[in-house]
Amino acid sequence: MSDHSGPAADPSRPADARPEITLADLQQLIRKMYTEKDVARGIDGTFMWLIEEVGELASALREGTKEERSAEFADVLAWLVTIANVAGVDLTEAVARKYGSGCPGCGRFVCTCPDAGKP
């Protein structure tokens, strides 16, 4: 994780504010907390947990509060990171490689692809 010395490290940050977490930080945090369980469960079992969380996100998007939606987005992201860890994929590198130079389809930072619904 990034070198965060806590809220006192940034005097402009409120005392009760959480530190920012990068994608790399999250991937390392999930690895540190859950590696043994994740590897034992494997990719297929972990993928099923991700799908369950996507379903919970869908429900929260339809009828949940902002806090519930936020929590479900965090869960979906955590399970996606978990699968990446088990599969040996560095998400920061993968995202940079695929999207760091713009849209993979048209190569622009403001996509001009005819199918606007697909990232």
Sequence and secondary structure as in RCSB ss.txt:
>XXXX:A:sequence
MSDHSGPAADPSRPADARPEITLADLQQLIRKMYTEKDVARGIDGTFMWLIEEVGELASALREGTKEERSAEFAD
VLAWLVTIANVAGVDLTEAVARKYGSGCPGCGRFVCTCPDAGKP
>XXXX:A:secstr
      GGG TTS TT      HHHHHHHHHHHHHHHHHHHHHHHHHHHHHHHHHHHHHHHHH  HHHHHHHHHH
HHHHHHHHHHHHT  HHHHHHHHHTTS TTT  SS   S TT  
